[in-house]
């Protein structure tokens, strides 16, 4: 099979200018580093027109390609491995960048119920699949560190698609900010449950903790709003208001995802795994001195450090299921990372994949991420199912890619807005432990997403 082919384009610091040129192609998707405003991001990955799409609802998946559609009860991650297998025969050693074709999409939180035998949610608030991924045979990779824009084509990418993509990306289009979009309007977000009900649910969680059922439960509540118009402009406003290194935008039919995630779930390259759980959050201060005090308070918070450590231990265990014995390590514990609206405590856990395991095994066995379940994971997920009124959908799942070479980078889909029909859905949550103060937890859950809801309402 021929090797990967590449074409260099003129670099642009705002990848939205490139995405505007392909946004109307089928299943156009943007894995967004948040540049130029985000601190940690490096790569943007843009693609469109997958040759196959898998949509999973419950225990059934629908695989759609040029031939038609078929249904399957097989393991969704096994189906992904089958999609990737034909791509891995191409020579990949000469490529530049993190992605040269493979699977891009999301793994919704509710997909995890299948693997942990947790009951379905009480109410399905959105109709999005539990998992939706496409096999993409080309990508535009923008490297903001090297200031390069490389168009990569897998050998299996059809000539006609190569021509369409190349012409679109090289055309003299206007910038993303000047293209005409259907006007976007968003009504005020309303909570699915009242503050009083939220506080009651937290009381129940602490009763579970006191009884020894668990150590921590990540509890979330939902806000929704009616909307109309094109969400691309709204997403660009969001990425300006809350620039985040693991963001994503995807629109198809009457669905969309706008994720402004600050958290990496799994990065795998050359059989090395990295996960960066977030536990511990405080609002940014209104003055420089106030901001410093808040950051110091978070760094010195015994509660937040204990909460973070619980999840680090959970992830060490999750990675250990598929890691080479003795390779699991924690090179960074309780590091401070600052974003537009909050400070976070972030730790880093690493490992090497065992010789008889694959990156897909790692993803399956660590999913969903421990930072958004609690500990121990199974019991925490059972309590979440009992106390949260609606399904989480994409929220608290993961968005990202698995490449033809089985490299991987996925986020934890927090700070994420889901569009379904004419409604937008947004969730806020946090980890609840024995010494959590319910009113403080409620305020923190609002602080995390307030800027998202206000940006959409005022766009």
C-alpha angles and dihedrals in degrees: 000000000000119000128257112285123215139192125195117226130189108279119244122190091213107060089192087081089062095042091053087064094057103027093106094053114102114282095354107184133187123201098197129203092196092240138191091027104034117088103213105035125107114160133050118194120197128181144147144182102051114200092220134023128195119202118184124198114177110309096345131077129195116212113199124188140143091292096053138263133311134181125231138183092197123121107284091223089052089053089053091052088053091051092051098045097082091050096055095070093072117097103259102169094094098052124111122217137024102289133040100163134317138106124337126177144078140300107207121218091246090062086072091066088072093061098039097040094237118161119255118267120274093242131019104222095176132034097215116128118262086239131015122177135158132204106236120194098193139033142183107225116196114196108197093187094056092031092231137135114204124185108209126194124192112221090247092059108113118246092235092055091048089054094047093049095044093050092048095049096044095045119110096251125165118258119276091256094059103045118110114253133178102265112265120221128175129191122220114289115245126199121248090217131026124250088251091056091047090054091048091054091050089053089055091050091053089050088055090049091048090051091054097249093125146344100227139008125195105220123190137183130202135236123189139186139181116247144171137193137041114331096202094086090045090052091051089053090051094050089052093048096044109017108195132179098227101046129142141187124197129162127181132160105326094333132091142171124210109182124180097179122171092188132087117209107184131354115181126180129153089359093301118125128207128181126177112197120196119214120155125048137186132172120257113256122250092232132037092253092045090050092052091049091051092049092050091047090055094046090051098042109121091196094053093044091051090048091050092048092053091057093044088056091048092051092046086057094045093050091043091066090074103018131109106261111266095014100101110106141164107219094171128032127183098355117172117238120180127209136178096279107013147028118231137198107229129185129189125222121186137183143160121245115248116248094250095047135078136213089253089058088053093051094046095048096045095045128147098031115254094229090071099040109044133225132331087025102216096048091044091053091050091053091047089054091052098046107033110082098210142031118273094222110184091347112107090010122098136266123196147081143295109202132216087257089050092251110147143192122178136166133217101250099232122136083037130150120202121201117206119172106313097339134087121208127200131177134203125191149140146194115284119207136171096276097041114133106223097216091049091049090051091050091049093050090054094044091058094060105021093098091051094052094043092049092053094044093051099039 
